[in-house]
Amino acid sequence: MYRTVFLKISFICFLFSFLACADIDKTEKLPYYNKPDFTPLFLKTTEEVNLKVTHQIADFSCVDQYGKTITQQDINGKIHIASFIFTSCGSICPTITKNMKLLQNEFKNDHNLVMLSYSVTPWIDDVERLKIYAQVNKIDAPNWHLLTGKKAEIYKLARQSYFAEEDLGFTKDSTQFLHTEHILLVDKNKRIRGIYNGTLELEAQQLVKDIKALEKE
């Protein structure tokens, strides 16, 4: 009798532990985003991902606040964050930068994470201007790059690769000014795994949690 009760209790404990683990796995597994409408795809296997997620961040070449050329080679095999700002912005950009600093505080010495802040006025934001902006805002993480380059390339990358704007960005005229509060989370295979409102601290805090979850995958 005692043996039967013991076995039942053991089975119940095992069941609860199994369900708890399954629930953790479910909540920590981030979705994939394959289209500009950001419909989440929750996929369980590598085979499913390779079959259903065809979108990846395209190749690029920009220059950061130190005059260093940053390309797709610098994000290969690493998680990266993308935001879009400009140094003369007096509205949402200071708040986005402030919230991005939460990431700097958490991941400053994380060699598996890269933070990219693309200037949407690259014809104004040259290397020297970006360097001053970094100094004023105390951006000193070696893995946070403020980027300038060719306007056409940055705008195409923002709209077609990162889906940075709320609507179908790549249908817009390439000359139309790009201004977005979105921050994008991209995995080591250059697939989009999250989109966040960079003006909200709670969203930035969630992004910190999601980065840590993604690092465990």
N, C-alpha and C positions, 0 to 999 in steps of 0.2 A: 504493500500500500504506500509506504513512505517512498519507495523507489519510483512508483508511478507518479506521485505528487511532485517529486524532485524533477523527473523528466519533463513533466508538463511545465513547471516553472522555468526550467532551462530552455525549453522550446519557445516559450513566450518571450523570455529575455532576448533570445537570438532573433526572434521575429521583429521585436521593437528595434534592436540594434541594426538589423538589415534595412528596415524601413527608414530609419534615421539617416543611415549612410546614403541610401538611395535618394532621399530628399535633399541632402547636402549636395550630391552630385548634380541633381537637377537644377538647384538654384545657382550653383557656381558655374555651370556651363553656359557661356554667353552665346547669344544667337549670331548668325551671319546676316549681312545685309548685301544683297546682290543687285538691287535696283534703286533708283532715286526716290522711290516712294517709301523706302525704308520699311518694307514688310519684313518682319523677322523670320529667319529660317532656323528652327531648332533641329540640329542634325546630330546623330549619335555616333556615326562611324566616319572614318577617313574616306571610305569609298563613297558615302553619301555626299560628303563635302566636295570631293573632287568631281563628282557627277553634276551636282546642282549649283555650286558656287563657281561661276566662271569669271566674275569680276575681280580684278586686282588693281592696285595703285600702279600707274604707269611710270616709266623711267623719267627722270628729271635731272636737272643740273642747275644749282643755285649757289650763291655765295653768302656766307654768314657774317656776323658782326666782327669776326676776326680776319676776314678776308680769305677764309678757307672755302674751297669748293666742296659743296655737299651734294652727293648724288645718291641714286638708289643703292649703290654699294654700301653706303653708310647705314642703311636700314635693313639690309639683307640679314635674315635670321634673327631680327630683333623686333620687339613690339615698338610701335611709335605712335605719337600723338600729333595731330595736326590742328593748328588754329590759324586764323587769318585776321591780321591787324594792320594798322598803319600808324606811324609815330605821331602824326598831327591830329589823330582822332581824339575828339573831346567827349565822345558819348560812350559807346560800349567797350571800346578797346582797353581803357585803363582798368575796367572791371574784369575783363577777360584776363588781362595780364596779372592782376591781383590774384585771381582764382587759379591761374596756371602756376603761381608761386606755391600753392599748396602741393602741387606735384613736385616742384623743385625741392621742397622741404622733405618730401617722402622718398624721392628717387634720385637725389643728386648724385649719388655714387653708384647707381645701378647701371652696370655696363650693358644690360640687356634691354634698356629702354632709351629711346631717343625722342626728344621733344622738338617739333618743328613749328615755328611761327612764321608763316609766309606774309610778307608785306604785300598789300593790295594796291599800294602806290609805289612800286619799285622804281619809277622814274624820279621819285623824290627821295625815297629811303635808300641812299647809298650805304656803303659799308661804314663810313664814319658816323653817319646819322644813326644807324642801328647800334653802333658801339656806344654812343652817348645815351641812347634810349635804354640800353642794357645797364649802363652805369647808374643812371637816374633811378631805375626801377629795381636795382640790386639783383639783376639777373646774372648769376655767376656760376651756375651749374655747367660743367663741361659738356653735358649731354643735351643742353638746350640751345638750339640754333635759331637765331633771327635771320630770316632769309630774304634776299633780294635777287633780282634777275630780270629776265625778259617778261614784260607784261603778258604777252600772248601765251607764253608757256605756263606762267603761274595761274592765269585765269582758266586756261584749258584744264590744268591739273585740278584746280579747285572744283570746277563744274562737272567735268567728265569722270575724274577719278575718285574724288572725295564726296561728290554729291553735296557740296557744302551749303547750297542754298535750299530754302524750304520747298520751292517748286522744282520742276524739271530743269535744272540749271543749264544743261547743255543745249537747250533749245533757244537760249537767249543770244542776242547779238553779242559777240565777243568784246565789243567796245563798251557795253553797258557796265557801269561801275559795280564792282563786287563788294558787298558788305554783309557779313554774316556773323552771328554770335555763336555759331556752332563750333564745337570741338569734336574731332573724330578720333576714335580709338581703332587702331589697325594692328592686326596680329603679325607674327613673324613671317607669315606667308603673304603679306601685303593684302589681306582681306579685311574689309571693314567689319568690326565687331561691336561698335557702339557709337552713338551720337548723343551729345550733351549740350545743354544751354550754358555757354561759358560765362554768362552774366549772373548765374545763380550759384552761390557757394555750396548749397546742398547737392547740386548736380556735380560739382567738382569733387565733393567728398565721395559721392557714389562712383565717380570715375576712378578715384584712388582705390576703392574696394574692387572695382572691376579689373583694374590692372593687376592687382595681386591675385585675383582669381584666374586671370588669363595666363599669368606666369606659372600657374600650377598645372595647366593643361599639357 
